[in-house]
Amino acid sequence: MNLENNLKSRAQNQCELCGNPESLQVFEVSHAPNAGADAAILVCGTCASQLEAPDTMDPNHWRCLNDSMWSPVPAVQVIAWRTLNHLKGEGWPQDLLDMMYLEEETLAWAKAAVQGTGNAVVHRDVNGNILQAGDNVVLIKDLKVKGSSMVAKQGTAVRRISLDHDNAEYIEGKVDGQQIVILTKYVKKT
């Protein structure tokens, strides 16, 4: 039996991510420790096109991962984890990531593609903890907000931060309803 037939049998002729039975194709999962059906999943055209061009992802389409992330198939778990990780700035994917459990080997496989990006900018708080989009932080000192009379007080919680992908020292978040840029050396992760 060839790879596509194996996957169709395993997936019951539907996308292993969203359940769509149309335009099915084999999707190779990068950095797989094995080959064959263990290193691939069956996906629909919509999922395939968005996985191949992550910048075009429609976050609402990926709400299907709420169900498929519980798949017993490690390759499906890896794609679910990577996709949720990519979208976690939306808010709801972070909640799913917090619930998701992966075996150690599967998690290492999932992280291999993220870590393999090379020159990615890494944001760190005052204690050296890595900050990611969607994290919550606390200000460690009073900060005067440039261009306004506002002062962001020490101890203020900033929820669901976003990252500046060009500068490791800058994050953004809302303080008192105003979106501001904050230097990472003035925050600690909660």
MARBA-3410 file (N, C-alpha, C, O; in Angstrom, 1 decimal):
190
0.8,-1.2,0.0,0.0,0.0,0.0,0.9,1.2,0.0,1.9,1.3,0.8 ~ 0.6,2.2,-0.9,1.4,3.4,-0.9,1.1,4.4,0.2,0.2,4.2,0.9 ~ 2.0,5.4,0.3,1.8,6.4,1.4,0.5,7.0,1.5,-0.1,7.1,2.5 ~ 0.0,7.5,0.3,-1.3,8.2,0.3,-2.4,7.3,0.7,-3.3,7.7,1.5 ~ -2.4,6.1,0.3,-3.5,5.1,0.7,-3.4,4.8,2.2,-4.4,4.7,2.9
-2.2,4.7,2.7,-2.0,4.5,4.2,-2.6,5.7,5.0,-3.3,5.4,5.9 ~ -2.3,6.9,4.5,-2.8,8.1,5.2,-4.3,8.2,5.1,-5.0,8.5,6.0 ~ -4.9,7.9,3.9,-6.3,7.9,3.7,-7.0,6.9,4.6,-8.1,7.2,5.2 ~ -6.4,5.8,4.8,-7.0,4.8,5.7,-6.9,5.2,7.1,-7.9,5.1,7.9 ~ -5.8,5.8,7.5,-5.6,6.3,8.9,-6.6,7.4,9.2,-7.1,7.5,10.3
-6.7,8.3,8.2,-7.5,9.6,8.4,-9.0,9.4,8.0,-9.8,10.3,8.1 ~ -9.4,8.2,7.6,-10.7,7.9,7.2,-11.2,8.9,6.1,-12.3,9.4,6.1 ~ -10.3,9.1,5.1,-10.6,10.0,3.9,-11.0,11.4,4.3,-11.9,11.9,3.6 ~ -10.4,12.0,5.3,-10.7,13.4,5.6,-9.4,14.1,6.1,-8.5,13.4,6.6 ~ -9.3,15.4,6.1,-8.2,16.1,6.5,-8.0,15.8,8.0,-8.9,15.9,8.8
-6.8,15.5,8.4,-6.5,15.2,9.8,-6.4,16.4,10.7,-6.4,16.2,11.9 ~ -6.5,17.6,10.1,-6.6,18.8,10.9,-8.0,19.4,11.1,-8.4,19.7,12.2 ~ -8.7,19.5,9.9,-10.0,20.2,10.0,-11.1,19.3,9.7,-12.3,19.7,9.8 ~ -10.9,18.1,9.2,-12.0,17.2,8.9,-12.6,17.3,7.5,-13.5,16.6,7.1 ~ -12.1,18.2,6.7,-12.6,18.4,5.3,-12.3,17.2,4.4,-11.1,16.8,4.4
-13.3,16.6,3.7,-13.0,15.5,2.9,-12.6,15.8,1.5,-12.4,14.9,0.7 ~ -12.4,17.1,1.1,-12.1,17.5,-0.3,-10.7,17.9,-0.5,-10.0,18.4,0.5 ~ -10.2,17.7,-1.7,-8.9,18.1,-2.1,-7.8,17.6,-1.2,-6.9,18.4,-0.8 ~ -7.8,16.3,-0.9,-6.9,15.8,0.1,-5.5,15.6,-0.5,-5.4,15.1,-1.7 ~ -4.5,15.8,0.2,-3.1,15.6,-0.3,-2.2,15.3,0.9,-2.5,15.5,2.1
-1.0,14.7,0.6,-0.1,14.3,1.6,0.8,15.5,1.9,1.2,16.3,1.1 ~ 0.9,15.8,3.2,1.8,16.9,3.7,2.9,16.3,4.6,2.7,15.7,5.6 ~ 4.1,16.5,4.1,5.3,16.0,4.8,5.6,16.9,6.0,5.7,18.1,5.8 ~ 5.8,16.4,7.2,6.0,17.2,8.4,7.6,17.3,8.5,8.2,16.2,8.7 ~ 8.1,18.5,8.5,9.5,18.7,8.5,10.2,18.2,9.8,9.5,18.1,10.9
11.5,17.9,9.7,12.3,17.5,10.9,11.8,16.2,11.5,12.1,15.9,12.7 ~ 11.1,15.3,10.7,10.6,14.1,11.3,11.7,13.1,11.6,12.6,13.0,10.9 ~ 11.6,12.4,12.8,12.6,11.5,13.2,12.5,10.1,12.4,13.4,9.3,12.3 ~ 11.3,9.9,11.8,11.0,8.7,11.0,10.6,9.1,9.6,10.6,10.3,9.2 ~ 10.3,8.1,8.8,9.9,8.3,7.4,8.5,7.6,7.2,8.0,7.0,8.1
8.0,7.8,6.0,6.7,7.2,5.7,5.5,7.9,6.3,5.5,9.1,6.5 ~ 4.5,7.0,6.7,3.3,7.5,7.2,3.5,8.2,8.6,2.7,9.1,9.0 ~ 4.5,7.9,9.3,4.8,8.5,10.6,5.3,9.9,10.4,5.3,10.7,11.4 ~ 5.7,10.3,9.2,6.3,11.6,9.0,5.4,12.5,8.1,5.9,13.5,7.6 ~ 4.2,12.1,7.9,3.3,12.8,7.1,1.9,12.8,7.6,1.5,11.9,8.4
1.1,13.7,7.1,-0.4,13.8,7.5,-1.2,14.0,6.2,-0.6,14.5,5.2 ~ -2.4,13.7,6.3,-3.3,14.0,5.1,-4.1,15.3,5.4,-4.7,15.4,6.5 ~ -4.0,16.2,4.5,-4.6,17.6,4.7,-5.4,18.0,3.5,-5.2,17.5,2.4 ~ -6.3,18.9,3.7,-7.1,19.4,2.6,-6.3,20.5,2.0,-5.3,21.0,2.5 ~ -6.8,21.0,0.8,-6.1,22.1,0.1,-6.0,23.4,0.9,-5.0,24.1,0.8
-7.0,23.7,1.7,-7.0,24.9,2.5,-5.9,24.9,3.5,-5.1,25.8,3.7 ~ -5.9,23.7,4.3,-4.9,23.6,5.3,-3.5,23.6,4.7,-2.5,24.3,5.2 ~ -3.3,22.9,3.6,-2.0,22.8,2.9,-1.5,24.2,2.5,-0.3,24.5,2.7 ~ -2.3,25.0,1.9,-1.9,26.3,1.4,-1.5,27.2,2.5,-0.6,28.0,2.4 ~ -2.2,27.1,3.6,-1.9,28.0,4.8,-0.7,27.5,5.5,0.1,28.3,6.0
-0.5,26.2,5.6,0.7,25.7,6.2,2.0,26.0,5.4,3.1,26.2,6.0 ~ 1.9,26.0,4.1,3.0,26.3,3.2,3.3,27.8,3.2,4.4,28.2,2.9 ~ 2.3,28.7,3.5,2.5,30.1,3.6,2.0,30.6,4.9,0.9,31.2,4.9 ~ 2.7,30.4,6.0,2.1,30.8,7.3,1.7,32.2,7.5,0.8,32.5,8.3 ~ 2.2,33.1,6.7,1.8,34.5,6.8,0.4,34.8,6.3,-0.2,35.8,6.6
-0.2,33.8,5.6,-1.5,33.9,5.0,-2.6,33.2,5.9,-3.7,33.1,5.5 ~ -2.1,32.7,7.1,-3.0,31.9,7.9,-4.3,32.7,8.3,-4.1,33.8,8.8 ~ -5.4,32.1,8.2,-6.7,32.6,8.7,-6.9,32.0,10.1,-7.2,30.8,10.2 ~ -6.7,32.8,11.2,-6.8,32.2,12.5,-8.1,31.5,12.8,-8.1,30.5,13.5 ~ -9.2,32.0,12.2,-10.5,31.3,12.5,-10.5,29.9,11.9,-11.2,29.0,12.5
-9.9,29.7,10.8,-9.9,28.3,10.2,-9.2,27.4,11.2,-9.6,26.2,11.3 ~ -8.2,27.8,11.9,-7.4,26.9,12.8,-8.1,26.6,14.1,-7.5,26.0,15.0 ~ -9.3,27.1,14.3,-10.0,26.8,15.6,-10.3,25.3,15.6,-10.6,24.7,16.6 ~ -10.2,24.6,14.4,-10.4,23.2,14.3,-9.4,22.4,15.1,-9.6,21.3,15.5 ~ -8.2,23.1,15.4,-7.2,22.4,16.2,-7.6,22.1,17.6,-7.0,21.3,18.3
-8.7,22.7,18.1,-9.3,22.4,19.4,-9.6,20.9,19.5,-9.5,20.4,20.6 ~ -10.0,20.3,18.4,-10.3,18.9,18.3,-9.1,18.1,17.9,-8.7,17.1,18.5 ~ -8.4,18.5,16.8,-7.4,17.7,16.2,-6.1,17.6,17.0,-5.3,16.7,16.8 ~ -5.9,18.6,17.9,-4.7,18.5,18.7,-4.7,17.3,19.7,-3.6,17.0,20.2 ~ -5.8,16.7,19.9,-5.9,15.5,20.7,-5.7,14.2,19.9,-5.9,13.1,20.5
-5.4,14.3,18.6,-5.1,13.1,17.8,-4.0,12.3,18.4,-3.1,12.8,19.0 ~ -4.2,11.0,18.3,-3.1,10.1,18.8,-1.9,10.0,17.9,-0.9,9.4,18.2 ~ -2.0,10.6,16.7,-0.9,10.6,15.7,0.1,11.7,16.0,-0.3,12.9,15.9 ~ 1.3,11.3,16.3,2.3,12.4,16.6,2.5,13.4,15.5,2.7,14.6,15.9 ~ 2.5,13.1,14.2,2.6,14.1,13.2,1.5,15.1,13.2,1.8,16.3,12.9
0.3,14.7,13.5,-0.8,15.7,13.7,-0.6,16.5,14.9,-0.8,17.8,14.8 ~ -0.1,16.0,16.0,0.2,16.7,17.2,1.2,17.8,16.9,1.1,18.9,17.4 ~ 2.3,17.4,16.2,3.3,18.3,15.8,2.8,19.5,15.0,3.1,20.7,15.4 ~ 2.0,19.3,14.0,1.5,20.4,13.2,0.5,21.2,14.0,0.5,22.5,13.9 ~ -0.3,20.6,14.8,-1.2,21.4,15.7,-0.4,22.3,16.6,-0.7,23.5,16.8
0.7,21.8,17.3,1.5,22.6,18.2,2.2,23.7,17.4,2.2,24.8,17.9 ~ 2.8,23.4,16.3,3.5,24.5,15.5,2.5,25.6,15.1,2.8,26.7,15.1 ~ 1.3,25.2,14.6,0.3,26.1,14.1,-0.2,27.0,15.3,-0.3,28.2,15.2 ~ -0.5,26.4,16.4,-1.0,27.1,17.6,0.1,28.1,18.1,-0.1,29.2,18.5 ~ 1.4,27.6,18.0,2.5,28.4,18.5,2.6,29.6,17.5,2.9,30.7,18.0
2.5,29.4,16.2,2.5,30.5,15.3,1.4,31.5,15.5,1.7,32.7,15.3 ~ 0.3,31.1,15.9,-0.9,32.0,16.0,-1.2,32.5,17.4,-2.1,33.1,17.7 ~ -0.3,32.1,18.4,-0.6,32.4,19.8,-0.8,33.9,20.1,-1.4,34.2,21.2 ~ -0.4,34.8,19.3,-0.6,36.2,19.5,-2.1,36.5,19.4,-2.5,37.6,19.8 ~ -2.9,35.6,18.8,-4.3,35.8,18.7,-5.1,35.7,20.1,-6.2,36.1,20.2
-4.4,35.1,21.0,-5.0,34.9,22.3,-5.5,33.5,22.6,-4.9,32.7,23.4 ~ -6.5,33.1,21.9,-7.1,31.7,22.1,-6.1,30.6,21.8,-6.2,29.6,22.5 ~ -5.2,30.7,20.8,-4.3,29.5,20.7,-3.4,29.3,21.9,-3.0,28.1,22.2 ~ -3.1,30.3,22.6,-2.3,30.1,23.9,-3.0,29.3,24.9,-2.4,28.4,25.5 ~ -4.3,29.4,25.0,-5.1,28.6,25.9,-5.0,27.1,25.5,-4.9,26.3,26.4
-5.1,26.9,24.2,-5.0,25.5,23.7,-3.6,24.9,24.0,-3.5,23.8,24.4 ~ -2.6,25.7,23.7,-1.2,25.3,24.0,-1.0,24.9,25.5,-0.3,24.0,25.8 ~ -1.6,25.7,26.3,-1.5,25.5,27.8,-2.1,24.1,28.1,-1.7,23.5,29.1 ~ -3.2,23.7,27.4,-3.8,22.4,27.7,-3.2,21.2,27.0,-3.3,20.1,27.5 ~ -2.4,21.5,25.9,-1.9,20.4,25.1,-0.8,19.7,25.8,0.1,20.3,26.5
-0.8,18.4,25.7,0.3,17.6,26.2,1.0,16.8,25.1,0.3,16.1,24.3 ~ 2.3,16.8,25.0,3.0,16.1,24.0,4.1,15.2,24.7,4.7,15.7,25.7 ~ 4.3,14.0,24.2,5.4,13.2,24.7,6.7,14.0,24.5,6.8,14.8,23.6 ~ 7.8,13.7,25.2,9.0,14.4,25.1,9.6,14.4,23.7,10.0,15.4,23.2 ~ 9.6,13.2,23.0,10.1,13.1,21.7,9.3,13.9,20.7,9.8,14.5,19.7
8.0,13.9,20.8,7.1,14.6,20.0,7.3,16.1,20.1,7.3,16.8,19.1 ~ 7.4,16.6,21.3,7.6,18.0,21.6,9.0,18.4,21.0,9.1,19.5,20.4 ~ 10.0,17.6,21.1,11.3,17.9,20.5,11.2,18.1,19.0,11.8,19.0,18.4 ~ 10.4,17.2,18.4,10.1,17.2,16.9,9.4,18.5,16.6,9.8,19.2,15.6 ~ 8.4,18.9,17.4,7.6,20.1,17.1,8.5,21.3,17.2,8.4,22.2,16.4
9.4,21.3,18.2,10.2,22.5,18.4,11.4,22.6,17.4,11.9,23.7,17.2 ~ 11.7,21.5,16.8,12.9,21.5,15.8,12.7,22.5,14.7,13.7,23.1,14.3 ~ 11.5,22.6,14.2,11.3,23.6,13.1,11.4,25.0,13.6,11.9,25.9,12.9 ~ 10.9,25.2,14.8,10.9,26.6,15.3,12.3,27.0,15.6,12.7,28.1,15.4 ~ 13.1,26.1,16.2,14.4,26.4,16.6,15.3,26.4,15.4,16.4,27.1,15.4
14.9,25.8,14.3,15.8,25.7,13.1,15.7,27.0,12.3,16.4,27.0,11.2 ~ 15.0,28.0,12.7,14.9,29.2,11.9,16.2,30.1,12.0,16.3,31.0,11.2 ~ 17.1,29.8,12.9,18.4,30.4,12.9,18.5,31.8,13.5,18.6,31.9,14.8 ~ 18.4,32.8,12.8,18.6,34.2,13.3,17.4,34.9,13.9,17.2,36.1,13.8 ~ 16.5,34.1,14.4,15.3,34.7,15.0,15.6,35.6,16.2,16.6,35.3,17.0
14.9,36.7,16.3,15.1,37.6,17.4,14.5,37.0,18.7,13.4,36.5,18.7 ~ 15.3,37.0,19.8,14.8,36.4,21.0,14.6,37.6,22.0,15.6,38.3,22.3 ~ 13.4,37.7,22.6,13.1,38.7,23.6,13.3,38.1,24.9,12.7,37.0,25.2 ~ 14.0,38.8,25.9,14.2,38.3,27.2,13.8,39.4,28.2,14.0,40.6,28.0 ~ 13.2,38.9,29.3,12.8,39.9,30.4,14.1,40.2,31.2,15.2,39.8,30.9
13.9,41.0,32.3,15.0,41.5,33.1,15.7,40.3,33.8,16.9,40.4,34.1 ~ 15.0,39.2,34.0,15.6,38.0,34.6,16.2,37.0,33.6,16.7,35.9,33.9 ~ 16.1,37.3,32.3,16.6,36.4,31.2,15.6,35.4,30.7,16.0,34.6,29.9 ~ 14.4,35.5,31.2,13.4,34.5,30.7,12.9,34.9,29.3,12.8,36.1,29.0 ~ 12.7,34.0,28.4,12.3,34.2,27.1,10.9,34.7,27.1,10.0,34.0,27.6
10.6,35.8,26.4,9.2,36.3,26.2,8.7,35.9,24.9,9.4,35.8,23.9 ~ 7.4,35.5,24.8,6.8,35.1,23.6,5.5,35.9,23.5,4.9,36.4,24.5 ~ 5.0,36.1,22.2,3.8,36.8,22.0,2.7,36.1,22.8,2.5,34.9,22.8 ~ 1.9,37.0,23.4,0.8,36.5,24.2,1.1,36.3,25.7,0.2,36.1,26.5 ~ 2.4,36.4,26.1,2.8,36.3,27.5,2.2,37.5,28.3,1.9,38.6,27.7
2.2,37.4,29.6,1.9,38.4,30.5,3.1,38.9,31.2,3.9,38.0,31.6 ~ 3.3,40.2,31.4,4.5,40.7,32.1,4.0,41.7,33.1,2.9,42.2,33.1 ~ 5.0,42.1,34.1,4.7,43.1,35.1,5.9,44.1,34.9,7.0,43.7,34.8 ~ 5.5,45.4,35.0,6.6,46.5,35.0,7.3,46.4,36.3,6.7,46.3,37.4 ~ 8.7,46.6,36.2,9.5,46.5,37.4,9.9,47.9,37.9,10.5,48.1,38.9
9.5,49.0,37.1,9.7,50.4,37.6,8.7,51.3,36.9,8.1,50.9,35.9 ~ 8.5,52.5,37.5,7.7,53.5,36.9,8.3,53.9,35.5,9.5,54.1,35.4 ~ 7.4,54.0,34.5,7.9,54.4,33.2,7.1,55.5,32.6,5.8,55.4,32.6 ~ 7.7,56.6,32.2,7.0,57.7,31.6,6.8,57.3,30.2,7.8,56.9,29.5 ~ 5.6,57.5,29.7,5.2,57.1,28.3,5.5,58.3,27.4,4.9,59.4,27.6
6.4,58.2,26.5,6.8,59.3,25.6,5.6,59.8,24.8,4.8,59.0,24.4 ~ 5.5,61.1,24.7,4.4,61.6,23.9,3.1,61.8,24.6,2.1,62.2,24.0 ~ 3.1,61.5,25.9,1.9,61.7,26.7,2.3,62.0,28.2,3.5,62.0,28.5 ~ 1.3,62.4,29.0,1.6,62.7,30.4,1.5,61.5,31.2,1.6,61.6,32.5 ~ 1.2,60.3,30.6,1.0,59.1,31.4,2.2,58.5,32.0,3.3,58.6,31.3
2.1,58.0,33.2,3.2,57.2,33.8,2.7,55.8,34.1,1.7,55.7,34.8 ~ 3.4,54.8,33.5,3.0,53.4,33.8,3.7,53.1,35.1,4.9,53.1,35.2 ~ 2.9,52.7,36.1,3.4,52.5,37.4,4.1,51.1,37.6,3.7,50.1,36.9 ~ 5.1,51.0,38.5,5.7,49.8,38.8,4.6,48.8,39.3,3.7,49.2,40.1 ~ 4.7,47.5,38.9,3.7,46.5,39.3,2.5,46.4,38.4,1.7,45.5,38.6
2.4,47.3,37.4,1.3,47.2,36.5,1.5,45.9,35.6,2.5,45.7,35.1 ~ 0.4,45.2,35.5,0.4,44.0,34.7,0.1,44.4,33.2,-0.8,45.1,33.0 ~ 0.9,43.8,32.3,0.6,44.0,30.9,0.3,42.7,30.3,1.2,41.8,30.3 ~ -0.9,42.5,29.8,-1.4,41.2,29.4,-1.3,41.0,27.9,-1.4,42.0,27.1 ~ -1.0,39.8,27.4,-0.9,39.4,26.0,0.0,40.4,25.2,-0.5,41.1,24.3
1.2,40.4,25.5,2.2,41.3,24.8,2.4,40.8,23.4,2.1,39.7,23.1 ~ 2.8,41.7,22.5,3.2,41.4,21.2,4.7,41.8,21.1,5.2,42.6,21.8 ~ 5.4,41.1,20.2,6.8,41.3,20.0,7.2,42.1,18.8,6.5,42.1,17.8 ~ 8.3,42.9,18.9,8.8,43.6,17.7,9.8,42.6,17.1,10.8,42.2,17.7 ~ 9.5,42.1,15.9,10.3,41.0,15.3,11.6,41.5,14.8,12.5,40.7,14.4
11.9,42.8,14.8,13.2,43.4,14.3,14.1,43.7,15.5,15.3,43.9,15.3 ~ 13.6,44.0,16.7,14.4,44.4,17.8,14.0,43.7,19.1,12.9,43.7,19.5 ~ 15.0,43.0,19.6,14.8,42.1,20.8,14.6,42.9,22.1,14.1,42.3,23.1 ~ 14.8,44.2,22.0,14.6,45.0,23.2,13.2,45.6,23.3,12.8,46.1,24.4 ~ 12.3,45.5,22.3,11.0,46.1,22.3,9.9,45.1,22.3,9.9,44.1,21.6
8.9,45.3,23.2,7.6,44.6,23.2,6.5,45.7,23.2,6.8,46.8,23.4 ~ 5.3,45.2,22.9,4.2,46.2,22.9,3.1,45.6,23.8,3.0,44.3,23.9 ~ 2.3,46.4,24.4,1.2,46.0,25.3,0.4,47.1,25.7,0.7,48.3,25.5 ~ -0.8,46.8,26.2,-1.7,47.9,26.6,-1.6,48.2,28.1,-1.6,47.3,29.0 ~ -1.4,49.5,28.4,-1.4,49.9,29.8,-2.5,51.0,29.9,-2.4,52.0,29.2
-3.4,50.8,30.8,-4.5,51.8,31.0,-5.2,52.0,29.6,-5.6,53.2,29.4 ~ -5.4,51.0,28.8,-6.1,51.1,27.6,-5.3,51.7,26.4,-5.9,51.8,25.3 ~ -4.1,52.0,26.7,-3.3,52.6,25.6,-2.2,51.7,25.2,-1.5,51.1,26.1 ~ -2.0,51.4,23.9,-1.0,50.6,23.4,0.4,51.3,23.4,0.5,52.4,22.9 ~ 1.3,50.7,24.1,2.7,51.4,24.2,3.8,50.4,23.9,3.6,49.2,24.0
4.9,50.9,23.6,6.1,50.2,23.4,6.9,50.2,24.7,7.0,51.2,25.4 ~ 7.4,49.0,25.1,8.1,48.9,26.4,9.4,48.2,26.2,9.5,47.3,25.4 ~ 10.4,48.7,26.9,11.7,48.0,26.8,11.7,46.7,27.6,11.2,46.8,28.8 ~ 12.3,45.7,27.1,12.2,44.4,27.8,13.0,44.4,29.1,12.7,43.6,30.0 ~ 13.9,45.3,29.3,14.7,45.4,30.5,13.9,45.9,31.7,14.4,45.9,32.8
12.7,46.4,31.4,11.8,47.0,32.5,10.6,46.1,32.8,9.7,46.5,33.4 ~ 10.7,44.8,32.3,9.5,43.9,32.6,10.0,42.6,33.1,11.2,42.2,32.9 ~ 9.2,41.9,33.9,9.5,40.5,34.2,8.2,39.7,33.9,7.1,40.1,34.0 ~ 8.5,38.5,33.4,7.4,37.6,32.9,6.7,37.0,34.2,7.3,36.7,35.2 ~ 5.3,36.9,34.0,4.6,36.3,35.1,4.2,34.9,34.9,3.5,34.3,35.7
END
